[in-house]
Amino acid sequence: MAGYDFSLAGERLTALGSGALWWQTRGLLCVADLHLGKSERQLRRGGTALPPYETRDTLDRLAAVIEQTQPEMVVCLGDSFDDDAAAAALSPTDRARLEQLITATRWVWITGNHDPAPTGLAGAALDSLTLGPLLFRHIADSAFTSHPDKDATAEISGHYHPKARLRGSARPAFLADHQRLILPAFGTYTGGLCTTHSALRDLMSPRALAILTGPRALPCPMPR
């Protein structure tokens, strides 16, 4: 499978060029920050009208990576909807497409700051999820440190929509160090936070990698 393989807490993970994370040992696919319904929410709040196709495009890309990996479990790392009203406002076509994806596998919604309440869809809604040595949550905990007595010794999160700027252009990127992984946003209409921002510099160790998304997942030292 095309992607960049790396190790976190002794587990082999694959950063896919699509922006999804694949944990083959567990058959687990993880995505962050789908922000479904962003165009509807922006229009509802009096913002600039955006082409109303971002939900369809995000679901198409999600369906493609699910088809590619055939996961036993899908974990969505929060902000799956742009807000709770956006979840309720899904078109019948988009809702049916999403429900088809959910019912085909074990599905976990991690709550985010945009969508703190249950979505009313199938799947389990959790604040966080621990599997083996890995803790899945929406926002990285700056106080999180590896410790032998902890159930989890590394965390996987989203929220920041990291982007790495190289040669004058910015690309969504995974950020990885010895105890933390931050996923890029998977949603179509999502901005990003440059890796040079203090919020990301403070979270990631000096030896952190940025794994750029695109046709080929490309690792490089995290730009600071």
C-alpha positions as CSV (number, residue, x, y, z in Angstrom):
1,M,0.0,0.0,0.0
2,A,1.4,3.4,-1.0
3,G,2.3,5.5,2.1
4,Y,5.1,6.1,4.6
5,D,5.7,3.5,7.3
6,F,6.9,4.6,10.7
7,S,6.9,3.4,14.3
8,L,5.1,4.9,17.2
9,A,5.2,3.3,20.7
10,G,6.5,0.1,19.0
11,E,3.5,-0.1,16.6
12,R,4.0,0.1,12.8
13,L,1.8,2.7,11.3
14,T,1.3,4.0,7.7
15,A,0.7,7.6,6.8
16,L,-1.3,7.5,3.6
17,G,-1.0,10.2,0.9
18,S,-4.7,10.8,1.3
19,G,-4.2,12.1,4.8
20,A,-5.6,9.0,6.5
21,L,-3.7,6.8,8.9
22,W,-3.5,3.0,8.6
23,W,-2.7,0.6,11.4
24,Q,-2.5,-2.7,9.7
25,T,-2.0,-4.8,12.8
26,R,-5.4,-3.7,14.1
27,G,-7.1,-3.3,10.7
28,L,-7.7,0.3,11.8
29,L,-8.2,3.3,9.6
30,C,-8.1,6.8,11.2
31,V,-9.1,10.2,9.8
32,A,-9.3,13.6,11.4
33,D,-11.3,16.7,11.0
34,L,-13.8,15.8,8.2
35,H,-15.7,19.0,8.9
36,L,-18.7,17.7,7.0
37,G,-21.3,20.5,6.3
38,K,-18.8,23.3,6.4
39,S,-20.4,25.2,3.4
40,E,-23.9,24.9,5.0
41,R,-22.6,26.2,8.3
42,Q,-20.8,29.1,6.8
43,L,-23.9,30.2,4.8
44,R,-26.1,29.7,7.8
45,R,-23.9,32.1,9.8
46,G,-24.0,34.8,7.1
47,G,-20.6,34.0,5.6
48,T,-19.5,33.8,2.0
49,A,-21.4,31.1,0.0
50,L,-19.1,28.2,-0.9
51,P,-19.8,25.5,-3.5
52,P,-22.0,23.0,-1.6
53,Y,-20.1,20.0,-2.7
54,E,-17.5,19.6,0.0
55,T,-19.4,16.9,1.9
56,R,-19.8,14.8,-1.2
57,D,-16.1,15.2,-2.1
58,T,-15.0,14.3,1.4
59,L,-17.2,11.2,1.5
60,D,-16.0,10.2,-1.9
61,R,-12.4,10.3,-0.8
62,L,-13.2,8.6,2.5
63,A,-15.1,5.8,0.6
64,A,-12.0,5.4,-1.7
65,V,-9.6,4.9,1.2
66,I,-12.0,2.5,3.0
67,E,-12.2,0.5,-0.2
68,Q,-8.4,0.5,-0.5
69,T,-7.7,-0.6,3.1
70,Q,-10.8,-2.7,3.9
71,P,-10.6,-1.8,7.6
72,E,-12.2,-3.6,10.6
73,M,-12.5,-0.3,12.4
74,V,-12.7,3.4,11.4
75,V,-11.8,6.1,14.0
76,C,-12.8,9.7,13.2
77,L,-10.7,12.0,15.5
78,G,-13.3,14.7,16.1
79,D,-14.7,17.7,14.3
80,S,-16.3,15.2,11.9
81,F,-19.0,17.8,11.4
82,D,-18.6,21.5,11.3
83,D,-21.1,21.7,14.1
84,D,-24.1,19.7,15.4
85,A,-26.5,21.6,13.2
86,A,-24.4,20.7,10.1
87,A,-24.8,17.0,11.0
88,A,-28.6,17.4,11.2
89,A,-28.6,19.3,7.8
90,L,-26.9,16.6,5.8
91,S,-28.8,16.0,2.5
92,P,-30.6,12.7,2.3
93,T,-28.1,11.5,-0.3
94,D,-25.1,12.4,1.8
95,R,-26.6,10.9,4.9
96,A,-27.4,7.7,3.1
97,R,-23.8,7.5,1.8
98,L,-22.3,8.1,5.2
99,E,-24.6,5.6,6.9
100,Q,-23.6,3.0,4.2
101,L,-19.9,3.6,5.2
102,I,-20.6,3.4,8.9
103,T,-22.6,0.2,8.9
104,A,-20.0,-1.7,6.8
105,T,-17.5,-1.7,9.7
106,R,-17.0,-0.9,13.4
107,W,-17.1,3.0,13.6
108,V,-15.9,5.3,16.4
109,W,-16.6,9.0,16.6
110,I,-14.2,10.8,18.8
111,T,-15.9,14.0,20.0
112,G,-14.3,17.3,19.0
113,N,-14.6,21.0,19.8
114,H,-16.9,21.6,16.8
115,D,-19.1,18.5,17.4
116,P,-19.2,17.8,21.1
117,A,-22.7,16.1,21.1
118,P,-23.6,12.7,19.6
119,T,-24.4,13.0,15.9
120,G,-27.5,10.8,15.8
121,L,-25.8,8.4,13.5
122,A,-24.7,4.8,14.1
123,G,-21.3,4.2,15.6
124,A,-19.8,4.7,19.1
125,A,-19.2,8.3,20.3
126,L,-16.3,8.5,22.7
127,D,-14.2,11.3,24.2
128,S,-11.1,9.2,23.6
129,L,-10.1,5.7,22.8
130,T,-7.1,3.6,24.0
131,L,-5.9,0.6,21.9
132,G,-2.7,-1.0,23.1
133,P,-0.1,1.7,23.6
134,L,-1.9,4.3,21.6
135,L,-4.4,6.9,22.8
136,F,-6.7,8.5,20.2
137,R,-8.2,11.9,21.1
138,H,-9.2,15.1,19.3
139,I,-6.7,17.6,20.7
140,A,-3.1,16.7,21.7
141,D,-2.4,17.0,25.4
142,S,0.7,19.2,25.9
143,A,1.2,17.5,29.3
144,F,1.1,14.0,27.8
145,T,4.4,12.1,28.4
146,S,5.4,8.5,27.9
147,H,5.6,6.5,31.1
148,P,5.9,2.7,31.6
149,D,3.0,2.7,34.1
150,K,0.6,4.3,31.6
151,D,-1.8,2.2,29.6
152,A,-1.0,4.3,26.6
153,T,2.5,5.6,25.9
154,A,1.8,7.7,22.8
155,E,-1.2,9.8,21.5
156,I,-2.8,10.3,18.1
157,S,-4.8,13.4,17.5
158,G,-6.1,16.0,15.0
159,H,-7.6,19.4,15.5
160,Y,-4.6,21.6,14.3
161,H,-4.9,20.8,10.5
162,P,-1.1,21.0,10.2
163,K,0.5,22.1,7.0
164,A,4.2,22.2,6.1
165,R,5.6,24.9,3.8
166,L,8.4,23.8,1.5
167,R,9.8,25.6,-1.5
168,G,7.1,28.2,-1.3
169,S,4.0,25.9,-1.2
170,A,2.2,24.4,1.8
171,R,0.8,20.9,1.9
172,P,-1.2,19.2,4.6
173,A,1.1,17.0,6.7
174,F,1.2,14.4,9.5
175,L,3.5,15.5,12.4
176,A,5.2,12.7,14.2
177,D,7.7,12.3,17.0
178,H,8.5,9.6,19.6
179,Q,5.3,10.0,21.6
180,R,2.8,12.0,19.5
181,L,1.2,12.0,16.0
182,I,-1.0,14.8,14.7
183,L,-3.1,14.0,11.6
184,P,-3.8,16.5,8.8
185,A,-7.4,17.5,8.2
186,F,-9.2,15.1,5.9
187,G,-12.1,17.4,5.0
188,T,-12.2,19.2,1.7
189,Y,-12.9,22.8,2.9
190,T,-10.4,22.9,5.8
191,G,-7.6,25.4,6.3
192,G,-4.4,24.7,8.1
193,L,-1.9,25.8,10.6
194,C,1.7,26.1,9.5
195,T,4.2,23.9,11.3
196,T,6.2,27.1,12.2
197,H,3.3,28.2,14.5
198,S,4.3,28.2,18.2
199,A,1.3,25.9,19.0
200,L,2.8,23.1,16.9
201,R,6.5,23.9,17.7
202,D,5.7,23.6,21.4
203,L,3.9,20.3,21.0
204,M,6.4,18.5,18.8
205,S,10.0,17.5,19.7
206,P,13.0,19.0,17.9
207,R,13.4,15.8,15.9
208,A,9.8,15.6,14.7
209,L,8.9,14.6,11.2
210,A,6.4,16.2,8.8
211,I,5.0,13.6,6.5
212,L,3.5,15.5,3.5
213,T,0.3,14.3,1.9
214,G,-0.2,14.0,-1.9
215,P,0.4,11.4,-4.6
216,R,3.3,10.1,-2.5
217,A,3.6,10.5,1.3
218,L,6.9,12.4,1.7
219,P,8.7,12.6,5.1
220,C,11.0,15.5,6.0
221,P,12.2,17.2,9.1
222,M,9.3,19.3,10.5
223,P,9.8,22.9,9.3
224,R,10.2,25.3,12.2
